[in-house]
Amino acid sequence: MSAAEQALASSDAVPLSLRGPAPTRVVAGYGFWLFLLSDIIIFAALFAAYAVLSGETAGGPTAADLFDKKHVLIETACLLASSVTCGFGSLAVQSGNRNSTYFWMAVTFVLGVTFLSLEVSEFSHMLGMGAGPSRSAFLSGFFTLVGTHGLHVTIGLCWLIVMLLQVATLGFQPMVSRRFYCFGLFWHALDIVWIGVFTIVYLGAHL
């Protein structure tokens, strides 16, 4: 076999997605950033819808009547703290420290579950008061926006469980490290979206 044929055969053995001058990690990160941008567009539309509908209470309870500032502050503290622990976990992945990865990602998971539990309790309280999404356009916009964010957090927690199982079975292979990198981007993006929710929805209700 000639040198040209050998080169062609070796290139065929490499998947098309892995060919090119950029490292695989860069290509994966770029692709995931594109996904995050599409997700941000969805949230931007939900924020715009909420801004338009926030005053349409149909004679029902307003945001100031429903939102508990202390409850929301605890929610926010949990989610922001989880972003910090996720960052420490990502550093542990880069250094190949399995025990530190388990510890920091487990703390991230607990904080995420706490955040979701507080959000579910808030929704349950509002539904018990008869302030469900069908009560007014304002509540429809609220439940859609905050519920969509909560759904993303739930997906992130499920993803985190899968990633920890991959560390346990596969170790810190490049594929696993890349996926943890994408998970970190996803989790931090959710924190940024929540800051918008906290500012526009909850703080805006008391201005």
ZADO-1210 file (C-alpha; in nm, 4 decimals, padded with zeros to 6 digits):
<atoms>
<atom x="00.0000" y="00.0000" z="00.0000" code="MET" pos="1"/>
<atom x="00.1342" y="00.3401" z="-00.0978" code="SER" pos="2"/>
<atom x="00.1822" y="00.6267" z="00.1476" code="ALA" pos="3"/>
<atom x="-00.1125" y="00.8122" z="-00.0045" code="ALA" pos="4"/>
<atom x="-00.3370" y="00.5094" z="00.0364" code="GLU" pos="5"/>
<atom x="-00.2251" y="00.4634" z="00.3966" code="GLN" pos="6"/>
<atom x="-00.3014" y="00.8288" z="00.4731" code="ALA" pos="7"/>
<atom x="-00.6436" y="00.7979" z="00.3136" code="LEU" pos="8"/>
<atom x="-00.7191" y="00.4790" z="00.5086" code="ALA" pos="9"/>
<atom x="-00.6133" y="00.6397" z="00.8365" code="SER" pos="10"/>
<atom x="-00.8285" y="00.9476" z="00.7670" code="SER" pos="11"/>
<atom x="-01.1292" y="00.7239" z="00.6962" code="ASP" pos="12"/>
<atom x="-01.0816" y="00.5646" z="01.0377" code="ALA" pos="13"/>
<atom x="-01.1249" y="00.9039" z="01.2055" code="VAL" pos="14"/>
<atom x="-01.4874" y="01.0151" z="01.2401" code="PRO" pos="15"/>
<atom x="-01.5756" y="01.3195" z="01.0342" code="LEU" pos="16"/>
<atom x="-01.6683" y="01.5132" z="01.3513" code="SER" pos="17"/>
<atom x="-01.3130" y="01.4717" z="01.4825" code="LEU" pos="18"/>
<atom x="-01.1315" y="01.5899" z="01.1702" code="ARG" pos="19"/>
<atom x="-01.0076" y="01.9437" z="01.1230" code="GLY" pos="20"/>
<atom x="-00.7480" y="02.1803" z="01.2656" code="PRO" pos="21"/>
<atom x="-00.9358" y="02.2581" z="01.5914" code="ALA" pos="22"/>
<atom x="-00.9110" y="02.0243" z="01.8932" code="PRO" pos="23"/>
<atom x="-01.2198" y="01.8156" z="01.9669" code="THR" pos="24"/>
<atom x="-01.2728" y="02.0004" z="02.2967" code="ARG" pos="25"/>
<atom x="-01.2930" y="02.3325" z="02.1121" code="VAL" pos="26"/>
<atom x="-01.5361" y="02.1951" z="01.8534" code="VAL" pos="27"/>
<atom x="-01.7575" y="02.0414" z="02.1243" code="ALA" pos="28"/>
<atom x="-01.7523" y="02.3629" z="02.3255" code="GLY" pos="29"/>
<atom x="-01.8407" y="02.5720" z="02.0218" code="TYR" pos="30"/>
<atom x="-02.1318" y="02.3442" z="01.9349" code="GLY" pos="31"/>
<atom x="-02.2604" y="02.3565" z="02.2900" code="PHE" pos="32"/>
<atom x="-02.2368" y="02.7344" z="02.2973" code="TRP" pos="33"/>
<atom x="-02.4614" y="02.7384" z="01.9901" code="LEU" pos="34"/>
<atom x="-02.7123" y="02.5242" z="02.1798" code="PHE" pos="35"/>
<atom x="-02.6979" y="02.7594" z="02.4791" code="LEU" pos="36"/>
<atom x="-02.7587" y="03.0593" z="02.2536" code="LEU" pos="37"/>
<atom x="-03.0715" y="02.8940" z="02.1150" code="SER" pos="38"/>
<atom x="-03.1837" y="02.8250" z="02.4715" code="ASP" pos="39"/>
<atom x="-03.1228" y="03.1885" z="02.5686" code="ILE" pos="40"/>
<atom x="-03.3443" y="03.2958" z="02.2783" code="ILE" pos="41"/>
<atom x="-03.6259" y="03.0831" z="02.4227" code="ILE" pos="42"/>
<atom x="-03.5851" y="03.2440" z="02.7634" code="PHE" pos="43"/>
<atom x="-03.5673" y="03.5906" z="02.6056" code="ALA" pos="44"/>
<atom x="-03.9062" y="03.5269" z="02.4454" code="ALA" pos="45"/>
<atom x="-04.0479" y="03.4088" z="02.7794" code="LEU" pos="46"/>
<atom x="-03.9101" y="03.7165" z="02.9559" code="PHE" pos="47"/>
<atom x="-04.0676" y="03.9400" z="02.6911" code="ALA" pos="48"/>
<atom x="-04.4037" y="03.7607" z="02.7275" code="ALA" pos="49"/>
<atom x="-04.3916" y="03.7968" z="03.1050" code="TYR" pos="50"/>
<atom x="-04.3051" y="04.1674" z="03.0805" code="ALA" pos="51"/>
<atom x="-04.6117" y="04.2235" z="02.8618" code="VAL" pos="52"/>
<atom x="-04.8456" y="04.0119" z="03.0759" code="LEU" pos="53"/>
<atom x="-04.7194" y="04.0975" z="03.4252" code="SER" pos="54"/>
<atom x="-04.9883" y="04.3608" z="03.4795" code="GLY" pos="55"/>
<atom x="-05.2753" y="04.1528" z="03.3427" code="GLU" pos="56"/>
<atom x="-05.4067" y="04.0060" z="03.6690" code="THR" pos="57"/>
<atom x="-05.7769" y="03.9895" z="03.5691" code="ALA" pos="58"/>
<atom x="-05.8704" y="04.1157" z="03.9148" code="GLY" pos="59"/>
<atom x="-05.6735" y="03.8365" z="04.0799" code="GLY" pos="60"/>
<atom x="-05.3653" y="03.8466" z="04.3051" code="PRO" pos="61"/>
<atom x="-05.0703" y="04.0527" z="04.1914" code="THR" pos="62"/>
<atom x="-04.7032" y="03.9623" z="04.2068" code="ALA" pos="63"/>
<atom x="-04.6581" y="04.1660" z="04.5256" code="ALA" pos="64"/>
<atom x="-04.9406" y="03.9692" z="04.6879" code="ASP" pos="65"/>
<atom x="-04.7926" y="03.6290" z="04.6044" code="LEU" pos="66"/>
<atom x="-04.4154" y="03.6427" z="04.6206" code="PHE" pos="67"/>
<atom x="-04.2309" y="03.5830" z="04.9483" code="ASP" pos="68"/>
<atom x="-03.8979" y="03.7667" z="04.9357" code="LYS" pos="69"/>
<atom x="-03.7295" y="03.5518" z="05.2028" code="LYS" pos="70"/>
<atom x="-03.8318" y="03.2325" z="05.0252" code="HIS" pos="71"/>
<atom x="-03.6946" y="03.3590" z="04.6951" code="VAL" pos="72"/>
<atom x="-03.3694" y="03.4762" z="04.8569" code="LEU" pos="73"/>
<atom x="-03.3072" y="03.1254" z="04.9913" code="ILE" pos="74"/>
<atom x="-03.3800" y="02.9800" z="04.6467" code="GLU" pos="75"/>
<atom x="-03.1378" y="03.2228" z="04.4857" code="THR" pos="76"/>
<atom x="-02.8651" y="03.1570" z="04.7438" code="ALA" pos="77"/>
<atom x="-02.8910" y="02.7809" z="04.6826" code="CYS" pos="78"/>
<atom x="-02.8644" y="02.8118" z="04.3062" code="LEU" pos="79"/>
<atom x="-02.5786" y="03.0641" z="04.3124" code="LEU" pos="80"/>
<atom x="-02.3897" y="02.8520" z="04.5659" code="ALA" pos="81"/>
<atom x="-02.4365" y="02.5503" z="04.3396" code="SER" pos="82"/>
<atom x="-02.2650" y="02.7427" z="04.0607" code="SER" pos="83"/>
<atom x="-01.9607" y="02.7908" z="04.2859" code="VAL" pos="84"/>
<atom x="-01.9474" y="02.4239" z="04.3852" code="THR" pos="85"/>
<atom x="-01.9926" y="02.3246" z="04.0201" code="CYS" pos="86"/>
<atom x="-01.6882" y="02.5374" z="03.9382" code="GLY" pos="87"/>
<atom x="-01.4831" y="02.3569" z="04.2043" code="PHE" pos="88"/>
<atom x="-01.6081" y="02.0258" z="04.0651" code="GLY" pos="89"/>
<atom x="-01.5000" y="02.1250" z="03.7142" code="SER" pos="90"/>
<atom x="-01.1508" y="02.2065" z="03.8435" code="LEU" pos="91"/>
<atom x="-01.1407" y="01.8644" z="04.0106" code="ALA" pos="92"/>
<atom x="-01.2324" y="01.7015" z="03.6790" code="VAL" pos="93"/>
<atom x="-00.9507" y="01.8866" z="03.5029" code="GLN" pos="94"/>
<atom x="-00.7002" y="01.7715" z="03.7666" code="SER" pos="95"/>
<atom x="-00.8302" y="01.4146" z="03.7565" code="GLY" pos="96"/>
<atom x="-00.9173" y="01.4095" z="04.1275" code="ASN" pos="97"/>
<atom x="-01.2031" y="01.1600" z="04.1558" code="ARG" pos="98"/>
<atom x="-01.2841" y="01.2136" z="04.5260" code="ASN" pos="99"/>
<atom x="-01.3002" y="01.5917" z="04.4904" code="SER" pos="100"/>
<atom x="-01.5172" y="01.5539" z="04.1819" code="THR" pos="101"/>
<atom x="-01.7625" y="01.3339" z="04.3697" code="TYR" pos="102"/>
<atom x="-01.7700" y="01.5707" z="04.6680" code="PHE" pos="103"/>
<atom x="-01.8211" y="01.8994" z="04.4841" code="TRP" pos="104"/>
<atom x="-02.0658" y="01.7601" z="04.2319" code="MET" pos="105"/>
<atom x="-02.2632" y="01.5911" z="04.5114" code="ALA" pos="106"/>
<atom x="-02.2870" y="01.9273" z="04.6895" code="VAL" pos="107"/>
<atom x="-02.3986" y="02.0831" z="04.3595" code="THR" pos="108"/>
<atom x="-02.6665" y="01.8156" z="04.3268" code="PHE" pos="109"/>
<atom x="-02.7949" y="01.8703" z="04.6832" code="VAL" pos="110"/>
<atom x="-02.8129" y="02.2471" z="04.6323" code="LEU" pos="111"/>
<atom x="-02.9949" y="02.1981" z="04.3019" code="GLY" pos="112"/>
<atom x="-03.2474" y="01.9616" z="04.4618" code="VAL" pos="113"/>
<atom x="-03.2996" y="02.2109" z="04.7462" code="THR" pos="114"/>
<atom x="-03.3653" y="02.4854" z="04.4934" code="PHE" pos="115"/>
<atom x="-03.6197" y="02.2691" z="04.3103" code="LEU" pos="116"/>
<atom x="-03.7902" y="02.1708" z="04.6357" code="SER" pos="117"/>
<atom x="-03.8324" y="02.5355" z="04.7310" code="LEU" pos="118"/>
<atom x="-03.9681" y="02.6166" z="04.3857" code="GLU" pos="119"/>
<atom x="-04.2175" y="02.3287" z="04.3997" code="VAL" pos="120"/>
<atom x="-04.3320" y="02.4396" z="04.7445" code="SER" pos="121"/>
<atom x="-04.3857" y="02.7920" z="04.6099" code="GLU" pos="122"/>
<atom x="-04.5907" y="02.6582" z="04.3199" code="PHE" pos="123"/>
<atom x="-04.7936" y="02.4348" z="04.5537" code="SER" pos="124"/>
<atom x="-04.8670" y="02.7271" z="04.7846" code="HIS" pos="125"/>
<atom x="-04.9836" y="02.9427" z="04.4950" code="MET" pos="126"/>
<atom x="-05.2002" y="02.6646" z="04.3532" code="LEU" pos="127"/>
<atom x="-05.3522" y="02.6116" z="04.6966" code="GLY" pos="128"/>
<atom x="-05.4526" y="02.9784" z="04.7000" code="MET" pos="129"/>
<atom x="-05.6223" y="02.9372" z="04.3634" code="GLY" pos="130"/>
<atom x="-05.3446" y="03.1311" z="04.1892" code="ALA" pos="131"/>
<atom x="-05.2756" y="02.8782" z="03.9156" code="GLY" pos="132"/>
<atom x="-05.1628" y="02.9490" z="03.5602" code="PRO" pos="133"/>
<atom x="-05.5240" y="02.9633" z="03.4356" code="SER" pos="134"/>
<atom x="-05.6199" y="03.2369" z="03.6846" code="ARG" pos="135"/>
<atom x="-05.4752" y="03.5256" z="03.4828" code="SER" pos="136"/>
<atom x="-05.2395" y="03.6092" z="03.1994" code="ALA" pos="137"/>
<atom x="-04.9853" y="03.7274" z="03.4568" code="PHE" pos="138"/>
<atom x="-04.9832" y="03.3881" z="03.6272" code="LEU" pos="139"/>
<atom x="-04.9663" y="03.2082" z="03.2925" code="SER" pos="140"/>
<atom x="-04.6522" y="03.4042" z="03.2056" code="GLY" pos="141"/>
<atom x="-04.5053" y="03.3471" z="03.5517" code="PHE" pos="142"/>
<atom x="-04.5575" y="02.9709" z="03.5614" code="PHE" pos="143"/>
<atom x="-04.4302" y="02.9304" z="03.2054" code="THR" pos="144"/>
<atom x="-04.1112" y="03.1302" z="03.2633" code="LEU" pos="145"/>
<atom x="-04.0196" y="02.9980" z="03.6077" code="VAL" pos="146"/>
<atom x="-04.1423" y="02.6467" z="03.5266" code="GLY" pos="147"/>
<atom x="-03.9258" y="02.6312" z="03.2137" code="THR" pos="148"/>
<atom x="-03.6230" y="02.7276" z="03.4188" code="HIS" pos="149"/>
<atom x="-03.7122" y="02.4634" z="03.6774" code="GLY" pos="150"/>
<atom x="-03.7404" y="02.2041" z="03.4009" code="LEU" pos="151"/>
<atom x="-03.3905" y="02.2935" z="03.2848" code="HIS" pos="152"/>
<atom x="-03.2576" y="02.2531" z="03.6396" code="VAL" pos="153"/>
<atom x="-03.4234" y="01.9105" z="03.6592" code="THR" pos="154"/>
<atom x="-03.2612" y="01.8064" z="03.3311" code="ILE" pos="155"/>
<atom x="-02.9260" y="01.9348" z="03.4593" code="GLY" pos="156"/>
<atom x="-02.9538" y="01.7250" z="03.7765" code="LEU" pos="157"/>
<atom x="-03.0335" y="01.4126" z="03.5748" code="CYS" pos="158"/>
<atom x="-02.7375" y="01.4909" z="03.3497" code="TRP" pos="159"/>
<atom x="-02.5137" y="01.5289" z="03.6561" code="LEU" pos="160"/>
<atom x="-02.6113" y="01.1829" z="03.7834" code="ILE" pos="161"/>
<atom x="-02.5238" y="01.0321" z="03.4448" code="VAL" pos="162"/>
<atom x="-02.1890" y="01.2134" z="03.4438" code="MET" pos="163"/>
<atom x="-02.0956" y="01.0859" z="03.7906" code="LEU" pos="164"/>
<atom x="-02.1813" y="00.7333" z="03.6796" code="LEU" pos="165"/>
<atom x="-01.9553" y="00.7809" z="03.3775" code="GLN" pos="166"/>
<atom x="-01.6700" y="00.8915" z="03.6032" code="VAL" pos="167"/>
<atom x="-01.7233" y="00.5793" z="03.8145" code="ALA" pos="168"/>
<atom x="-01.7215" y="00.3471" z="03.5126" code="THR" pos="169"/>
<atom x="-01.5024" y="00.5210" z="03.2534" code="LEU" pos="170"/>
<atom x="-01.2813" y="00.7474" z="03.4601" code="GLY" pos="171"/>
<atom x="-01.1595" y="01.0810" z="03.3276" code="PHE" pos="172"/>
<atom x="-01.1448" y="00.9930" z="02.9610" code="GLN" pos="173"/>
<atom x="-01.1354" y="01.2942" z="02.7239" code="PRO" pos="174"/>
<atom x="-01.4960" y="01.2241" z="02.6260" code="MET" pos="175"/>
<atom x="-01.6085" y="01.2402" z="02.9907" code="VAL" pos="176"/>
<atom x="-01.4096" y="01.5582" z="03.0572" code="SER" pos="177"/>
<atom x="-01.5659" y="01.7265" z="02.7526" code="ARG" pos="178"/>
<atom x="-01.9131" y="01.6352" z="02.8725" code="ARG" pos="179"/>
<atom x="-01.8393" y="01.7737" z="03.2181" code="PHE" pos="180"/>
<atom x="-01.7185" y="02.0931" z="03.0513" code="TYR" pos="181"/>
<atom x="-02.0490" y="02.1229" z="02.8647" code="CYS" pos="182"/>
<atom x="-02.2419" y="02.0474" z="03.1830" code="PHE" pos="183"/>
<atom x="-02.0591" y="02.3316" z="03.3592" code="GLY" pos="184"/>
<atom x="-02.1546" y="02.5731" z="03.0815" code="LEU" pos="185"/>
<atom x="-02.5167" y="02.4593" z="03.1042" code="PHE" pos="186"/>
<atom x="-02.5327" y="02.4950" z="03.4823" code="TRP" pos="187"/>
<atom x="-02.3735" y="02.8400" z="03.4880" code="HIS" pos="188"/>
<atom x="-02.6104" y="02.9542" z="03.2112" code="ALA" pos="189"/>
<atom x="-02.9051" y="02.8514" z="03.4297" code="LEU" pos="190"/>
<atom x="-02.7688" y="03.0716" z="03.7079" code="ASP" pos="191"/>
<atom x="-02.7494" y="03.3666" z="03.4697" code="ILE" pos="192"/>
<atom x="-03.1098" y="03.3084" z="03.3612" code="VAL" pos="193"/>
<atom x="-03.2185" y="03.2857" z="03.7251" code="TRP" pos="194"/>
<atom x="-03.0565" y="03.6212" z="03.8005" code="ILE" pos="195"/>
<atom x="-03.2826" y="03.7620" z="03.5301" code="GLY" pos="196"/>
<atom x="-03.5844" y="03.5864" z="03.6834" code="VAL" pos="197"/>
<atom x="-03.4942" y="03.7122" z="04.0308" code="PHE" pos="198"/>
<atom x="-03.4463" y="04.0694" z="03.9103" code="THR" pos="199"/>
<atom x="-03.7364" y="04.1043" z="03.6664" code="ILE" pos="200"/>
<atom x="-03.9988" y="03.8798" z="03.8235" code="VAL" pos="201"/>
<atom x="-03.9392" y="03.8873" z="04.1978" code="TYR" pos="202"/>
<atom x="-03.7646" y="04.2180" z="04.2632" code="LEU" pos="203"/>
<atom x="-03.9764" y="04.3886" z="04.0004" code="GLY" pos="204"/>
<atom x="-04.2873" y="04.2859" z="04.1910" code="ALA" pos="205"/>
<atom x="-04.1880" y="04.5021" z="04.4875" code="HIS" pos="206"/>
<atom x="-04.0710" y="04.8126" z="04.3014" code="LEU" pos="207"/>
</atoms>
